[in-house]
């Protein structure tokens, strides 16, 4: 496996991606993200879904990993862009379970640590951004409670990110 090359002065997020099992290089800022997202001071991004599609074609993969530095600490957030209907809650939770399992593997240790840095800074690291189809999940509903229990923030608008 050929290692990816990062640019000098690469972000901690991009360096962590380089050490991971992902073959796709980290891109500066939000260049790997196909959606319009408002992230404070992005340091790098990866289209995780596309990067893992070849080796895990039947898995429910999470969409994006994003490094950001909203203050002095760099951290990782993970964004899933998906329609926000009550029927999709199970699919989102399955994708999150896939992501958490992937992050706990040894090669992803640095990405896991950056994700933990988000939690320690009271920033939700796992975020569901809804598509333009609207939101069908009511506050206080069983679906919202399932999302909260699993650690997912959202569904949110793409401009409401850390």
ABEGO torsion letter per residue (X at the ends): XBBBBBBBGBBAAAAAAAABABABBBBBEAAABABBBBBBGBAEBBBAAAAAAAABAABBBBABBBBBBABABBBBBBBBBBBBBAAAAAAAAAAAAAAAAAAABAAAAAAAAAAAAAAAAGBBABBBBBBAAEBABBBGBAAAAAAAAAGBBOBBBAAABX
